[in-house]
Amino acid sequence: QVQLVESGGGLVQAGGSLRLSCVASGIIFSTNIMGWYHQAPGKQRELVAAIAVGGNTNYADSVKGRFTILRDNAKRTVYLQMNSLKPEDTAVYFCNAARPVHDYWGQGTQVTVSS
C-alpha cells in the first residue's frame, strides 16, 4: 500500500519559516519525481516545487528564492523549506510522487500565514 504522509504545516506570521516533510512508503522512492503542490480555497491545485530523480529542481515563479525542495532517498523523505512566508502562501500543501506509470498524493497539510 502506497502512503505519502506530510507533516510540518501550521500557523506562522508573515516573514516566518516552516519546513514540510513527506515520508513515502510502498514505492521505490528513489525512482520517483517528488513534488509539492498547494491548493488555496476556491483555487486549483498548483505545483510549488519538484525534484527529479537526479536532483534537478523546478519552482513556481512565486516561490523562487524563498522555498527549497530537498530529497533524502535513504529516508524516503522529501522536504520543502519555506522561508519569508507571505499570506498568499496560505494553502493546503500536498506531497506528490510521480512516474509515468503512477501518480500518488498525500492527504495534505495546512499552512496558514498571518499578516
Residue pairs with C-beta under 8 A, 6 or more apart in sequence:
1 25
1 26
2 24
2 25
2 26
2 27
2 97
2 104
3 24
3 25
3 26
3 106
4 22
4 23
4 24
4 95
4 96
4 97
4 104
4 105
4 106
4 107
5 22
5 23
5 24
5 25
5 106
5 107
6 20
6 21
6 22
6 93
6 94
6 95
6 106
6 107
6 108
6 109
7 20
7 21
7 22
7 23
7 109
8 18
8 19
8 20
8 21
8 109
9 18
9 20
9 93
9 109
9 110
9 111
10 18
10 110
10 111
10 112
11 112
11 113
11 114
12 18
12 85
12 111
12 112
12 113
12 114
13 113
13 114
14 85
14 86
14 87
14 113
14 114
14 115
15 84
15 85
16 85
16 113
17 81
17 82
17 83
17 84
17 85
18 82
18 85
18 111
19 79
19 80
19 81
19 82
20 36
20 79
20 80
20 82
20 93
20 95
20 109
20 111
21 77
21 78
21 79
22 34
22 36
22 77
22 78
22 79
22 95
22 106
23 75
23 76
23 77
24 32
24 34
24 76
24 77
24 78
24 95
24 97
25 76
27 97
27 102
27 104
29 73
29 76
29 97
30 53
30 73
31 53
31 99
32 53
32 97
32 98
32 99
33 50
33 51
33 52
33 53
33 97
33 98
33 99
34 50
34 51
34 69
34 71
34 78
34 95
34 96
34 97
34 98
35 47
35 48
35 49
35 50
35 51
35 69
35 95
35 96
35 97
35 98
36 47
36 48
36 49
36 50
36 69
36 78
36 80
36 93
36 94
36 95
36 96
37 45
37 46
37 47
37 48
37 93
37 94
37 96
38 45
38 46
38 48
38 89
38 91
38 92
38 93
38 94
38 111
39 45
39 46
39 91
39 92
39 94
39 108
40 90
40 91
40 92
43 91
45 94
46 60
47 58
47 60
48 59
48 60
48 63
48 67
48 80
48 93
49 57
49 58
49 59
49 60
49 63
49 67
49 68
49 69
49 80
50 57
50 58
50 69
50 96
51 57
51 58
51 69
51 70
51 71
51 78
52 58
55 71
57 69
59 67
59 69
62 88
63 82
63 89
66 82
66 83
66 84
66 85
67 80
67 81
67 82
67 83
68 80
68 81
68 83
69 78
69 79
69 80
69 81
70 78
70 79
70 81
71 77
71 78
71 79
72 78
72 79
78 95
80 93
82 89
82 111
85 111
85 113
86 113
87 113
87 114
87 115
88 113
89 111
89 113
90 111
90 112
90 113
91 110
91 111
92 108
92 109
92 110
92 111
93 108
93 109
93 110
93 111
94 105
94 106
94 107
94 108
95 105
95 106
96 103
96 104
96 105
96 106
97 103
97 104
98 104
